[in-house]
Amino acid sequence: MMDKMLQNAYHWIVLYGPRIALALFVLLAGQWVIHVVKKWLLKTLMKHREDTTLRPFLTGLITTTLQVFLLLGVMQMLDIRMTIFAALVGSIGVAAGLALSGTLQNFTSGIIILLLKPYKAGDTIMAQGQTGIVSSIQLFNTIIITTDNRAVIIPNSKLSNEVIINHSSTETRRIEIDLKLSYAYPPDQVKPIVLKVATETPNVHNDPKPEAIVSNLEPDGWHIMIYAWTTQEEFDETKFDLNARVIHTLRDNGIKLPGM
């Protein structure tokens, strides 16, 4: 009985041993190759200064894909039947896809944002009724920090499919101030005053020069629009300063705004 068991074991080793040894060698060699590819990817992406969020994602995606192909290849070498395995994976995939459709959409949107870069970390954007600085771009959502220091988490699908205003995409930004005045004060009297205020306000650029135009007429008054350019970083501070200077200067010159 013992001799028969040993004989069967010997035949099994002779028949399947080389295949198992080869599969084991391919598995170990494949793992080494994947490790080398991972290091090369990280070095290449860092050399080209890819986004810090995109770098680990691409590396993980490529190495995971290689791992799956390696595992499938080893299973094929061992003559493991894939029919039941494939059916099981397919069923799980369909169920997971139905249950996580929204999450998968955010995941896909995250990839699109990372690749196309409509905005990046550090940009000031306005989206979904929120304005703030992009703190981080993650695979499923984007985190922005608002001016009052709130962390707003927005799903990436909302950002890839709807309008985003990126204030940081250009270096300068135009300040627009709309004032309503009585017909008792003619435009020729008001325009030189507000233009002088805009020109003398710190951080307002002289190129393009500030402008003041009559923008609208109403039965009880007319509107003057003040345009002034400044940098993105100094926009809010400069606008608030210009607002206060215009009000005080008009008052000092005897020109009253509605409600004064």
Solvent accessible surface area in square Angstrom, and as a share of the most:
residue,aa,sasa,rsa
1,M,183,0.82
2,M,124,0.55
3,D,111,0.58
4,K,128,0.54
5,M,113,0.50
6,L,103,0.51
7,Q,104,0.46
8,N,83,0.42
9,A,47,0.36
10,Y,138,0.53
11,H,99,0.44
12,W,132,0.46
13,I,102,0.52
14,V,85,0.49
15,L,117,0.58
16,Y,80,0.30
17,G,20,0.19
18,P,88,0.55
19,R,93,0.34
20,I,72,0.36
21,A,60,0.46
22,L,97,0.48
23,A,3,0.02
24,L,99,0.49
25,F,137,0.57
26,V,48,0.27
27,L,55,0.28
28,L,111,0.55
29,A,37,0.28
30,G,13,0.13
31,Q,71,0.32
32,W,168,0.59
33,V,73,0.42
34,I,14,0.07
35,H,103,0.46
36,V,64,0.37
37,V,43,0.25
38,K,88,0.37
39,K,121,0.51
40,W,151,0.53
41,L,19,0.09
42,L,62,0.31
43,K,150,0.64
44,T,36,0.21
45,L,24,0.12
46,M,116,0.52
47,K,161,0.68
48,H,120,0.53
49,R,211,0.77
50,E,48,0.22
51,D,30,0.16
52,T,99,0.58
53,T,38,0.22
54,L,6,0.03
55,R,41,0.15
56,P,79,0.50
57,F,21,0.09
58,L,40,0.20
59,T,3,0.02
60,G,32,0.31
61,L,84,0.42
62,I,66,0.34
63,T,14,0.08
64,T,80,0.46
65,T,59,0.34
66,L,62,0.31
67,Q,68,0.30
68,V,76,0.44
69,F,131,0.55
70,L,25,0.12
71,L,95,0.47
72,L,61,0.30
73,G,33,0.32
74,V,12,0.07
75,M,26,0.12
76,Q,122,0.54
77,M,59,0.26
78,L,60,0.30
79,D,99,0.51
80,I,79,0.40
81,R,211,0.77
82,M,50,0.22
83,T,108,0.63
84,I,144,0.73
85,F,79,0.33
86,A,57,0.44
87,A,64,0.50
88,L,105,0.52
89,V,78,0.45
90,G,37,0.36
91,S,72,0.47
92,I,104,0.53
93,G,43,0.41
94,V,100,0.58
95,A,61,0.47
96,A,42,0.32
97,G,24,0.23
98,L,143,0.71
99,A,82,0.64
100,L,87,0.43
101,S,67,0.43
102,G,42,0.40
103,T,54,0.31
104,L,86,0.43
105,Q,93,0.41
106,N,28,0.15
107,F,56,0.23
108,T,72,0.42
109,S,6,0.04
110,G,0,0.00
111,I,38,0.19
112,I,74,0.38
113,I,3,0.01
114,L,3,0.01
115,L,99,0.49
116,L,135,0.67
117,K,92,0.39
118,P,64,0.40
119,Y,4,0.01
120,K,112,0.47
121,A,56,0.44
122,G,51,0.49
123,D,10,0.05
124,T,40,0.23
125,I,0,0.00
126,M,73,0.33
127,A,4,0.03
128,Q,76,0.34
129,G,77,0.74
130,Q,50,0.22
131,T,53,0.31
132,G,2,0.02
133,I,93,0.47
134,V,2,0.01
135,S,60,0.39
136,S,34,0.22
137,I,6,0.03
138,Q,78,0.35
139,L,49,0.25
140,F,86,0.36
141,N,37,0.19
142,T,0,0.00
143,I,34,0.17
144,I,0,0.00
145,I,58,0.30
146,T,10,0.06
147,T,125,0.73
148,D,89,0.46
149,N,125,0.64
150,R,120,0.44
151,A,69,0.53
152,V,24,0.14
153,I,108,0.55
154,I,7,0.04
155,P,56,0.35
156,N,0,0.00
157,S,18,0.11
158,K,93,0.39
159,L,4,0.02
160,S,40,0.26
161,N,101,0.52
162,E,89,0.40
163,V,122,0.70
164,I,40,0.20
165,I,73,0.37
166,N,30,0.16
167,H,25,0.11
168,S,43,0.28
169,S,83,0.53
170,T,83,0.48
171,E,148,0.67
172,T,52,0.30
173,R,72,0.26
174,R,88,0.32
175,I,0,0.00
176,E,81,0.36
177,I,14,0.07
178,D,79,0.41
179,L,20,0.10
180,K,57,0.24
181,L,1,0.00
182,S,47,0.30
183,Y,118,0.45
184,A,79,0.62
185,Y,41,0.16
186,P,65,0.41
187,P,47,0.30
188,D,122,0.63
189,Q,78,0.34
190,V,0,0.00
191,K,62,0.26
192,P,78,0.49
193,I,30,0.15
194,V,1,0.00
195,L,57,0.28
196,K,126,0.53
197,V,12,0.07
198,A,0,0.00
199,T,71,0.41
200,E,104,0.47
201,T,4,0.02
202,P,71,0.45
203,N,63,0.32
204,V,15,0.08
205,H,52,0.23
206,N,96,0.49
207,D,123,0.64
208,P,69,0.43
209,K,151,0.64
210,P,15,0.09
211,E,89,0.40
212,A,7,0.05
213,I,72,0.37
214,V,62,0.35
215,S,51,0.33
216,N,73,0.37
217,L,121,0.60
218,E,55,0.25
219,P,140,0.88
220,D,100,0.52
221,G,0,0.00
222,W,3,0.01
223,H,27,0.12
224,I,0,0.00
225,M,34,0.15
226,I,0,0.00
227,Y,34,0.13
228,A,0,0.00
229,W,71,0.25
230,T,0,0.00
231,T,38,0.22
232,Q,33,0.15
233,E,156,0.70
234,E,59,0.26
235,F,16,0.07
236,D,73,0.38
237,E,119,0.53
238,T,1,0.01
239,K,59,0.25
240,F,131,0.55
241,D,48,0.25
242,L,0,0.00
243,N,49,0.25
244,A,44,0.34
245,R,89,0.33
246,V,2,0.01
247,I,67,0.34
248,H,104,0.47
249,T,37,0.21
250,L,1,0.00
251,R,138,0.51
252,D,120,0.62
253,N,75,0.38
254,G,50,0.48
255,I,0,0.00
256,K,122,0.52
257,L,24,0.12
258,P,91,0.57
259,G,91,0.87
260,M,86,0.38
